[in-house]
């Protein structure tokens, strides 16, 4: 498959071969009278993947208002371009300054404003509030990066009845204009867990579904995870970890693949998949979930029922921790697995009480989610089926 070059003048591209050298980009046309085009890495305005194709947008040195476009499919070629571009600018403060100086004046003013505002903001509030300067496309980029690595460790449950049931729950709690923003996947695992990635991906482990008694309980969990995404807790946690420098890099258009070393990327992933969200963010997600459940008229009773039941089981386990459970009891419920999920969440009693207080303030009549045979459907995606 040849590469293509759009010169900004003609809609018909030139086919040929693009190579990335340390000194710059070279495009050689493949026609009978080949021509060679040279481009500097400082001309690069963006490099993004659209489907199977990479799209490289370059600044036109003639400044006639048209951009130069190069398209190709090779992942290795994209990696070389990123690597050589990084070498051109450097990874230290000098590199950031060089990138900054390559930006149009409007962007320079914007970045300078962000820095000034950020310094003032840091004096009076929290660092993560700077997330407002980070485009939401960064959330999706980060979510995809984490999702690729995470999904490698699980198989997806494709049971039609279960997927239909979860889809119906999801569509019940969200208004039409928000339904297409999220992607929900059910993964096979006995762990009792669910979590959201920045950008819109939500994972529910089958162990959590089997633990639920009603569709309303799953609705409460989904509302909580959706709140994490809408409040952009993932990006905010990354900002807390890496500081104001990540805000500047993302604000000027650098992707997560370009912001640093593999160790930095791994550190980000570990923060969101192992440490998960802070208790502050969990409390904020609960509050927004209550509002979502109220507006959908599902109500918060499912939230109360689920956590009261799990809290009772945890207390019972602590009381009988020196007694051996039978194999049959162990299959029904493993407290160690749910304790891991609860560890980063606020105190359960406090969460339950807040939900009850919120429920008292709901004056509209709540309605259930009509799903027949939920107790049978919830068992349809165990690790053994």
N, C-alpha and C positions, 0 to 999 in steps of 0.2 A: 504494500500500500504506500503510494508516494506521499510526501509532505506537500503542503500547499502554502502559497504566499499571496496575500491580497495587498495590493499596493495602495489602496484607498482611492484609486481613480477609476478602476474597472471592476465590474462585478464578477468578471471571469478570473479565477485565480491562476497563478503560474504553478505548475507541478514541478517537483524536483526533490532535492534531498537537503535536509537541515542538519548541520553538525554544530556541536558546541565545543569550542576550544577555550583555553584559558584566556586568550586575548579577546575573544568575542564570538558572536554567532555568525555562521557562514551558510548562506542558502545558494545552492547551485541548481539552476533550472535544468530540466531533462529534455529540452527540445533539441532540434538539429543544430541550432546555433546557441549553445549553452551560455548563460550569463551568470555571473557570480555577484551576490549581494552581501555586503558586510554590515553587521549591526553591533552596537556596543551594549553591554549589560546595563549600562546606565539608562538606556532607552526603554527598558522593560517597565511597563506599567502594571501588568497583571499576568498571572499564569494560573489558569484554572482548568479543571477537568469537567467536560460536559459529555456524559455518557461514556463512550469508549475513546473519545477524542480530547486531546489537550488543545487549549486555545491560548496562544501567546500574543498579548497586545503590546505593541511598541509605540513609543512616541515618535511622531514624524519630525525629523530635524528641519524640514521645510516650513513647519508651523503653519500649514495651510488649513488647519482644522480637521484634517483627516488622519485617522490612526492606521498604522500598519499592523496586519494580522498574519500570524503564522499558525498553521494547524498541523498536528501530527498525532500518532497513536502510541508511540513507543514510551513505555514507562521509564526505561533506562535513560532515554534521551531527556525526559523531564527531570530525572534525578541529577543528571550531569549539568543541566542548565542551572538548577537551584544551587548545586555545589559550586560551580564556577562563578555564579553571580555573588554568592556569599563571600567567596575569596576576593572578588573585586572590591566589595565594600568593607570587608572585615567584620568580625563579630563583636568587637569591643565598642567603647563609646565613640571612637572615631568613625566606625562603620555606621553607627546610627546617625551621626551628624551628616555623613556623606549621603545617606538615604534621604535625610531630611532636606538637604540642599537640592536634591534632585526633584523634589515635589514642586508643583505649581505654587505660586504665591498665596493663593487662597488657602491651600492646605497648610502651608507654613504658618499662616496667621491662625488657622484653626488649631493646629498642634500647640502653638505657643499659648493660645488661649486656654487649651486643656491643661497645660502645665501650670499656668498661673492660677486657674480656678482650682486645680487639684491640690496645690500647695495650701491655698486658703481653706479648702474643704477638709484637708487632713488635720488642720489645726482645730477644727470645730466638730468634726464628725468622724465616721469610720471610713477606712480605706476602700472597702468593697463598694461604697456608694459611687465610685468612679466608673462602675459598669455601664452607666448611662452613655459613656463615650465610646463603648465597644459595639460595633454593628452586630445585629442578631445573627448574621451569617457565620460569625465566629462560634456561636453556640452550636450550630449544626455541624460545623467542621470538627469541633471538639467531640461532639457526640458520636460522629461517624468514626473518628479515630479510636475512641474507647470501645465502641460497639464491635468493631472488627476484631479486636483482641479478646474481648469478653466472650463473644459468641462462639469462639473456637473451642471453648470448654464445655459447651452444652449442645444438646440436640433440641430442635424445636418441636413442640407438640402440634400436630396438624389435625387432631380430632375435630371433625366438622361440627358436631353438636356443641362441644366445649367452646370452640372459636366463635360460633354463632351466639352462644350465651353471653360470653364476655363482650362481644361486639354490641349486643343489645343493651347490656348494662352501660357500656361506654357512651352509646348514643342517647341513652336516657338522661344522663347527667350533664351533657354539654349541649349548648345551643348550636344551631346549624352552622353559624359562621366560624365556629371553633373546631368542628369535628374533624376537618381534614388536616389539622396541624399536628396530629399525633399518630404514632405508629406503635401499636401494642403487640407484643409477642409473648407467647406462653412457652416457657422452657421447661424441659423435664428435669426435675430435681426434687428430692424429698425435703430440701430446706424450706423453711417457712419464711419467705422473703419476697419483696417487691421493691423496685427502685427505678428511678428515672434518670436518663442521660440528658445533658444539655441539647437543645434543638428539637426534641419531640419524641425520642424513643422511650418507651416504657416496657419494662420486663416484669412479668409475673411468673414466679416459679410455681410449678404444679403443686408443691407441698402446701403452699399458702391457700390455693384454691380448695384443696381437699380439707383443709382445716376450717374453712368457712361453713357456716350453717345456712346462710341465706344470700341471695344475690345482692341485697342491700349492704352486706358486709364488704363484698368485693367493690361495690360502688364507692364506699367510704375510702378504701385503700386507693382506688384509682384517682379519686378526687384529691387525695393527699399528694400522690405522685405528680399529677398534673400541675398542682400548685408549685411544686419545686421547679418545674419547667417555666411556668409563667412568671415566677418571681426571679428567674435567672440565677438560681442559687449555685449552679455549677460554675459559671463564669465568675461569680462573686467569690466563691471559695478559692478559685485559681488566683484571683487578684490578691486575696489575703495571703496566699502562699508565696507568690512571686513578686508582689509589690507593684509600684506604679510603672515600672519599666514594661510590664506586659500590657498595660493599658495603652501606652504610647505605641508599642509595636503593632498591636491589633488595630488601633485607630488609624494608622497610616497604611493599613492594607496587607500587612504580613500575615500569612497563614500560620497555623501551629506547626506545620512542617518546616517553616523557615525561622522560627523564633529561637532556636538553640540546638543543643546537642541531644542525642538520644537519651542521655541521663535526665535532661530536663523534661522531655516528653514522658518518660517513665515515671518521674516524680509526680507529674500532673495526674496521670492515670491512677497511680497508687492512692493519691489523695482522694479522688472521687469514688474509687471502687472499693478501697479498703477502709479508709477513715470515714467515708460517706459524708453526710452533711452535718454541720454543727447543730447543737441542741437549739440554738437561736433560730436557725433556719427551719428546723423541724416544727417548732412552735408556730412560726409564721405560716408554714405549710398547712398545719392543722386549722388555723384561723380562716385561711382562704378556702380550705376544703369545706368547712362548715357552711360558708357562704354559697359555694357551688351546690352543695346538697340541698340547701334551703331553696335556692332559685329553681332547681329542677323538681322541687316538691317531693324528693325522695326522703329528705330529713336525715337526721344524724343518729337515729336509733341503731342502725347497722354498725356505726362506729362504736357506740356504747356497748352493744352486745358482744362484739368481737373482743374488745380489749378487756371487758369485765371477765369474760370466759377465760382468756389467756392469763390474766392476772391471777385468777383463782387456781389455775393449773400450776402456775409458777410457785405460788404460795404452798400449794399442796406438795409440790416436789421438794421444796426446801424443808418442809416438816418431816417428810419421809425420806430424806436424802440418804440415810444409812440403811434403808431397806432396798432389797433387790427387786426390780420390776421384772415381771414375766416377759417373755419374748412377745407375747400378744399385746401387752400394754405398750411395749417399746415401739411396735409397729404403728400403733394408734397415735402416739405423740412422743416426740423426743424434745424435752425442755431445753437441751443444750442448743438446739438449732434455732429456736425462736429467741432465746436469750441473746444470741449474737445480734439479731436484728433489733431487739429492744435496747441494746447497749448504747446506741447513739441517739435514741429518742428521749424526749422528756419523761419525767416521772409518770408512770402509767396512771396512778391515782389522780394526779393533777390533770392529766389529759381527759380522763373520764369525767371528772367534775366539771371541767370547762365545757365539754360536750353537753352535759346535762343542763348546765346553766344556759347554754345557747339554745337548747331545745325548748326550754321554758319560754324563751322570747319569740319563738316561732308561732305566729298567730294563724297562718294559713294551714289548711288541712294537708297532711302528707299522704302520698300514695306509694304503694309498693311497686316492685318490678315484677311483672307477670312472666315467670319462667317456670314451666311445669317440670317436675322431676329434677329439681336442682341437686338434690342429695345424690341422685344417680349420675347426673351429668358431671358433677365435680370430681368423680372418681375415674373419669375416662382418660386420664393422662398421667398415670403413674409411671415410675421408671421401668416397670416390668411390662407395660403394654404399648 
